[in-house]
Amino acid sequence: MILMPLVAWIANYPEQLLISCTASKCSPISHAIAAQFGDPLPHPPQTHSDTLNAIERACTISDPCNIASFYKMCQTLHLNGVVELYWKDWGNACPSIFLMPNGLHQWHKFFFDHPINWLINIIGGVKLNHQLSKLLPGVIFGAVSNEVACALCTIMEFIFQAQNLFLYDKNLHSLSKALCKFHYYKDSILASGGCHGKNGPLDHFQISKIELMQHVIQSTQAMGAPYQWSSDITECCHITHVKKPYHMSNRKDFHSQCCHFLDQQDKLQFFQLYTVLKSQEANTMALHYPEATWISTIMPGEQYVIAGKPTTS
């Protein structure tokens, strides 16, 4: 019997909590809880056996059939109450390994949700233009203290370097150094009143994305550069294949309308491909349609063009 291994799983933070059977406001891949999210050093990973042992302990102390009592017990053990994990018997699958860093949610969203707002709160609520925020390191000096500027620049350096296509030992060292500098200077953000919650200023960094940054180096060493695990493609497909059809529908029986819309788009693409082939404009077609490599199988005896060179099948 051949068992396909569970190598990598791309998910955002709430989904990671569900997969790892972890309670809210806890790390899905380590033993850290909310109060420890801002710690400068990484916490031990939450391994496969750690989670199973915690579930077994909860089942021993409290009856899972008594949902209310069992859920309270699970909360004390930082579990979400799930007893049977789908990855329990899936080889050596461990959430601390197969849950990948997600650049879109953990870095890009973090940048606009936190560092940008920290700066806005410090300089007096001035709104930053979206394009100006891309030049953040060049525009903050003089507007904030040197310590705050160092904290913001180092966290941006970490985000940019973590997205490299290739990460070597020297790159991982730079990531570690940038994260250490951020933790060294981050208290200046609190002192300047940068962190605000719904009820006013905060005196902590209980941000799950900061804690998850501590494990990027470990994940990279085990699974390769995080760039390959980004959810950008699936998020873009969600826009083009779900949101766009939904806005074009009448909001009734959406599923059938969506399938009909995608079927029409597929037919239009193939019709466009056919017209390009028949018009002998395949020098541009070859750049946009991978079907050009096997087009000879569907147009026997006809001449087609790949990269501007006429070929007869």
C-alpha positions in Angstrom: 0.0 0.0 0.0 1.3 3.4 -1.0 0.6 6.3 1.3 0.9 9.8 0.0 2.7 11.9 2.6 1.3 15.1 4.0 4.2 17.5 3.0 2.8 21.0 3.1 -0.4 22.8 3.8 -1.1 26.4 3.0 -3.6 28.1 5.3 -4.2 31.4 7.1 -4.1 31.6 10.9 -7.7 30.6 11.8 -7.4 27.6 9.4 -4.1 26.6 11.0 -5.8 26.6 14.4 -8.5 24.2 13.2 -6.0 21.9 11.5 -3.7 21.7 14.5 -6.6 21.3 17.0 -5.4 24.4 18.8 -7.5 26.8 20.9 -7.8 30.5 19.8 -5.1 32.9 20.8 -2.5 30.2 20.7 0.2 29.4 18.3 -0.7 26.5 15.9 2.9 25.4 15.6 4.4 26.0 19.0 3.6 26.0 22.7 3.3 29.8 22.8 0.1 31.5 24.0 -1.2 35.0 23.4 0.8 36.6 26.2 4.0 35.1 24.7 3.5 36.1 21.1 5.8 39.1 21.5 8.7 37.1 23.1 12.1 37.6 21.3 12.9 33.9 21.3 10.9 31.1 19.6 9.0 28.6 21.7 9.3 24.8 21.4 7.3 23.4 18.5 3.9 21.7 19.2 4.8 18.2 17.9 2.5 15.4 16.7 2.9 13.5 20.0 2.4 16.7 22.1 -1.1 17.2 20.6 -2.2 13.6 20.8 -1.0 13.3 24.5 -2.9 16.5 25.4 -6.1 15.1 23.8 -5.6 11.8 25.6 -5.2 13.6 28.9 -8.3 15.7 28.3 -10.3 12.5 27.5 -9.0 10.9 30.7 -10.0 13.8 32.9 -13.3 14.7 31.3 -15.9 12.7 29.4 -16.0 13.9 25.7 -19.7 13.1 25.7 -20.2 15.9 28.2 -19.5 18.7 25.7 -19.6 21.7 28.0 -17.3 20.1 30.6 -15.0 18.6 28.1 -14.6 21.9 26.2 -13.6 23.7 29.3 -11.0 21.1 30.0 -9.7 21.4 26.4 -9.4 25.2 26.8 -7.1 24.7 29.8 -4.9 22.5 27.7 -5.0 24.9 24.8 -7.1 22.6 22.6 -10.2 23.4 20.5 -12.1 20.3 21.6 -11.6 18.0 18.5 -10.8 14.4 19.5 -10.2 12.6 16.2 -7.6 14.4 14.1 -7.5 13.5 10.4 -3.7 13.6 10.3 -3.3 11.4 13.5 -2.5 8.3 11.5 -1.1 10.1 8.4 2.5 8.9 8.7 4.7 11.3 10.6 2.6 14.3 9.7 3.1 17.1 12.2 1.5 20.6 12.0 4.6 22.3 13.2 6.3 21.1 10.0 3.6 20.9 7.3 1.9 24.2 8.1 3.8 26.6 5.9 4.5 30.3 6.3 1.9 32.2 4.2 3.4 35.4 2.9 0.1 36.9 1.8 -1.5 36.7 5.2 1.4 36.5 7.6 3.5 39.3 6.1 1.6 41.5 3.6 -1.6 41.7 5.6 0.5 42.1 8.8 2.4 45.0 7.3 -0.8 47.0 6.4 -2.7 46.0 9.6 0.1 46.8 12.1 3.3 48.6 11.0 1.4 51.1 8.9 -1.1 51.7 11.7 1.7 52.0 14.3 3.2 54.8 12.2 -0.2 56.5 11.7 -0.9 56.4 15.5 2.6 57.8 16.3 2.6 60.7 13.8 -0.9 61.9 14.8 -3.4 60.0 12.7 -2.3 61.2 9.3 -3.4 58.8 6.6 -0.7 57.4 4.4 -1.2 57.1 0.7 -1.0 53.4 -0.5 1.8 54.2 -2.9 3.6 56.3 -0.2 3.5 53.3 2.2 5.8 51.4 -0.1 8.4 54.1 0.5 8.0 53.8 4.3 11.7 53.6 5.3 12.5 56.8 3.3 9.6 58.9 4.7 9.6 58.0 8.4 13.0 59.4 9.4 12.5 62.7 11.2 8.8 62.0 11.8 9.5 59.3 14.5 12.3 58.6 16.9 15.3 56.7 15.7 14.3 53.6 17.8 10.9 53.5 16.2 12.4 53.9 12.7 14.8 51.0 13.4 12.0 48.8 14.6 9.9 49.5 11.5 12.8 49.2 9.1 14.0 45.9 10.5 10.5 44.3 10.4 10.2 45.4 6.7 13.7 44.0 6.0 12.5 40.7 7.4 9.4 40.7 5.3 11.3 41.6 2.1 14.1 39.1 2.5 11.7 36.2 3.5 10.1 36.5 0.1 13.4 35.7 -1.8 13.2 32.9 -4.3 16.3 31.4 -2.8 17.3 31.5 0.8 20.9 30.5 1.7 22.6 30.4 5.0 23.6 34.0 4.8 20.0 35.0 4.0 18.7 33.0 7.0 21.3 34.7 9.2 20.0 38.1 7.9 16.4 37.1 8.7 17.4 36.1 12.2 19.4 39.3 12.7 16.5 41.5 11.4 14.0 39.8 13.7 16.3 40.2 16.7 16.7 43.9 16.0 12.9 44.4 15.8 12.4 42.8 19.2 15.2 44.9 20.6 13.6 48.2 19.4 9.9 47.2 19.5 9.3 48.6 23.0 9.8 52.1 21.5 6.7 51.6 19.5 4.7 51.0 22.7 6.4 54.0 24.4 5.4 56.2 21.5 1.8 55.1 21.6 1.9 53.2 18.3 -0.1 50.1 19.3 -3.8 50.8 19.7 -6.7 48.4 20.2 -10.5 48.9 20.2 -10.4 50.4 23.7 -7.3 52.5 23.4 -3.5 52.2 23.6 -1.9 48.7 24.2 1.1 47.8 26.2 1.9 44.4 24.5 2.5 42.7 21.2 0.0 39.9 21.3 0.1 39.4 17.6 0.1 35.9 16.3 1.9 36.8 13.1 4.9 38.1 15.1 5.2 34.7 16.8 4.9 32.8 13.5 7.8 34.8 12.2 10.0 33.1 14.7 9.6 29.8 12.9 10.3 30.9 9.3 13.9 29.9 9.5 13.1 26.5 10.8 10.5 26.0 8.2 12.8 27.1 5.4 15.5 24.7 6.5 13.0 21.9 6.5 10.8 22.7 3.5 12.6 25.3 1.3 11.9 29.0 0.6 8.4 30.2 1.8 7.9 31.9 -1.5 6.7 28.6 -3.1 4.0 28.2 -0.5 2.2 31.5 -1.1 -1.6 31.6 -1.4 -1.4 34.5 -3.9 -2.5 32.3 -6.8 -5.4 30.7 -5.0 -6.6 34.1 -3.7 -6.4 35.5 -7.3 -8.4 32.6 -8.6 -11.0 33.2 -5.9 -11.5 36.7 -7.3 -11.7 35.7 -10.9 -13.6 32.4 -10.4 -15.9 33.2 -7.5 -16.2 36.9 -6.7 -16.3 38.2 -10.3 -19.0 35.7 -11.4 -21.0 36.4 -8.2 -21.1 40.2 -8.9 -22.2 39.5 -12.4 -25.1 37.2 -11.2 -28.5 38.1 -9.9 -27.6 36.5 -6.5 -30.0 33.6 -7.1 -28.9 30.0 -7.6 -25.4 31.3 -7.7 -23.6 28.0 -8.0 -25.2 27.0 -11.4 -24.7 30.6 -12.7 -21.0 30.5 -11.7 -20.5 27.1 -13.4 -22.2 28.4 -16.5 -20.1 31.6 -16.5 -16.8 29.6 -16.2 -17.9 27.3 -18.9 -18.5 30.2 -21.2 -15.1 31.7 -20.4 -13.5 28.4 -21.2 -15.2 28.2 -24.6 -14.2 31.8 -25.3 -10.6 31.0 -24.5 -10.5 28.0 -26.8 -12.3 29.9 -29.6 -9.7 32.7 -29.3 -6.9 30.1 -29.5 -8.5 28.6 -32.6 -8.9 32.0 -34.4 -5.3 32.9 -33.5 -4.1 29.6 -35.0 -6.1 30.0 -38.2 -4.9 33.6 -38.7 -1.2 32.4 -38.5 -0.5 34.9 -35.7 1.0 32.2 -33.5 4.2 34.1 -32.8 2.3 35.9 -30.0 0.1 32.8 -29.4 3.1 30.7 -28.3 3.9 33.2 -25.5 0.4 33.0 -24.0 -0.9 29.6 -24.8 1.0 26.5 -23.6 -1.4 24.5 -25.9 1.0 25.4 -28.8 3.3 22.6 -27.9 0.7 19.9 -28.6 -1.4 21.7 -31.2 -0.1 19.3 -33.9 -2.2 16.5 -32.4 -5.4 18.4 -33.0 -4.6 20.0 -36.4 -3.1 17.1 -38.4 -1.9 18.0 -41.9 -2.1 21.7 -41.3 0.6 24.2 -40.8 1.0 26.0 -37.5 3.6 28.4 -36.0 5.6 28.2 -32.8 7.8 31.1 -31.8 7.5 32.6 -35.3 8.7 29.4 -37.2 6.2 27.7 -39.5 6.0 23.9 -38.9 4.0 21.3 -40.7 2.5 18.5 -38.6 
